[in-house]
Amino acid sequence: MRARDPGEKHRVSTSLELLFDLCFVVAIGQASLGLRDAVTGGYYVAGVLHFAIVFFSVWWAWMNFTWFASAYDPDDIPYRLTVLVQITGSLILAAGVRRAFDGNDLSVITLGYVVMRIALAGLWLRATRADPVRRRTTLRFAVGVMVCQAGWAGLLFVPDDMRLPGIAALVVAEVSVPVWAQSAGMTPWHPHHIAERYGLFTLIVIGESVASATAAVRTALDEGRGTGALCAVAAGGVLMVFAMWWLYFARPAHTLLASTHRAPGNRFLWAYGHYLIFASAAAVGAGLGVSAYQVVHRTDVAPEVAGAAVAVPAVVFLITVWALHLRPHRRSTGESVPFLCTAVLILLTVFTPVAALPTGILLAVLAVVTTTGGRRLQDG
């Protein structure tokens, strides 16, 4: 398992990586549905908390494999089988999402997560044997991952009132492993490959939002009520999805990643910050579902709550994309003003009858402003 050349030309995602992403859609969809049902049922805090935990397990397992595959990917039979084990773990995790939301049962999710992570630890051990130059780094990854998995397994046996602090501690431990391991030496990775992998996963999460919202609107239409309001939710959702895609891909990510080789801290910030991008994109789909149910009175939540379920994740997505993808490209401070103003206006849509439509319009206008502004700078 030799390290890949970070300067390799025409490096693209493999079919196995695409299959890996596709299978993660199941878990993302379950998390989005769980959040929607929790909010429509009035369990706001618990729903958001469960969603954050479930989505962390999905995102963290996906991200760690993505960076490993960018550094080491022999595409031989043992490697393929190990990746298929990770995919199996993602499906086990997806099967346990409903238990986590309904009964606070994390056993199945933990099992799926541990399966994925132990398989990845095996790949790191294989890299330890094959890459003596980076042996300290790869060994640290393997040890760190396995210790954390022991912690997750042990967490199932602690009292309920100690579980949340334990989860917080293990999350900190998990995100600290790559920082600790890479301090012994950086593993190679390909900027274009990483940018493509993150972009593809962004598309998958946005697409899952479309699917969740469509299912909710279809269910609401079966009620035969609130057709006009449902059309507004659907139109706003379409505009939001289009604008979210436009804004995320407005500037090339690989140029930013190439510049972080000399600043590892910026790379970690970019990689870790995508948790908010991915989670907020998935939460938008849940929010659109809440709005669809609210306008046909399938839930007792207030219109402001339904509006917040759309507006808040949209603002989180907008601000995070601006901070990670667009702000580093800016040539003047004034370029940030439209994003901040749009974020404030989106939050105010909470007090409108159907927040999805004005939110979608605001994001679409911002996409136009960003595009025309960028062209003016290039022409100038």
Buried (B, 14 or more C-beta within 10 A) or exposed (E): BEBBEBEEEEBEBBEBBBEBBEBBBBBBBBBBBBBBBBBBBEBBEEBBBBBBBBBBBBBBBBBBBBBBBBBBBBEEEEBEEBBBBBBBBBBBBBBBBBBBBEEEBBEBBBBBBBBBBBBBBBBBBBBBEBBEEBBBBBBBBBBBBBEBBEBBBEBEEEEEEEBEEBBEEBBEBBBEBBEBBBEBEBBBBBBBBBBBBBBBBBBBBBBBBBBBBBBBBEBBBEBEEBEEBBBBBBBBBBBBBBBBBBBBBBBBBBEBBBEBEEEBEBBBBBBBBBBBBBBBBBBBBBBBBBBBBBBBEBBEBEBBBBBBBBBBBBBBBBBBBBBBBBBBBBEEEEBBEBBEEBBEBBBBBBEBEBBBBBBBBBBBBBBEBBEEBBEEEEEE
